[in-house]
Amino acid sequence: MIIRISKASMVLAIAFFASLVVFGNVTDYGSNFNFVHHVFLMDTIFPDATIKYRAIEATWIHHAGYIFIISLEALTAILCWIGGIRLLSARNRPAREFNRAKNWAVAGLTVGFLTWQVGFMSVGGEWFGMWMSKEWNGVPDAFRFFMTILAVLIYLVLPDQDEA
């Protein structure tokens, strides 16, 4: 029972985290938009970097990208809230039912992993060279976020069994 409650709690913790991220991004849109804006502009990467041709100057694309990021973070939160609640509801059920109740949580954790790993590490970090920026480098934070999510996902998908 404690392992099942632990798994549900960890999923709910990720839901809470993602909710706080969305809340911050929505309520402080301008400050957080600046991050996305500068990553797209590539204006703070190494001056002699030869990848600056990848920069996107259209502000509307910056806003669209930021709204897309917020949407993915919100989807992560929603799926993890549903998943965590479903796991708590199934904690006393047979293992097969508890294992089936993991689907929403797995979906939410997967979206979260992809958001921070693909969106921030791959696209922001590598394509737009975010790692070269002293001021707008979100790579360490993204790594910390998606590794935490990945650890919860791995723990969650370990099969639960009925107690003997």
Protein Blocks (a to p, Z undefined) as FASTA:
>chain_A
ZZmmmmmmmmmmmmmmmmmmmmmmmmmmmmmmmmmmmmmnopmgcfklcklmmpcfblkl
mmmmmmmmmmmmmmmmmmmmmmmmmmmmmmmmcfklmmmmmmmmmmmmmmmmmmmmmmmm
mmmmmmnommmpmklccklmmmmmmmmmmmmmmmmmpccdddZZ
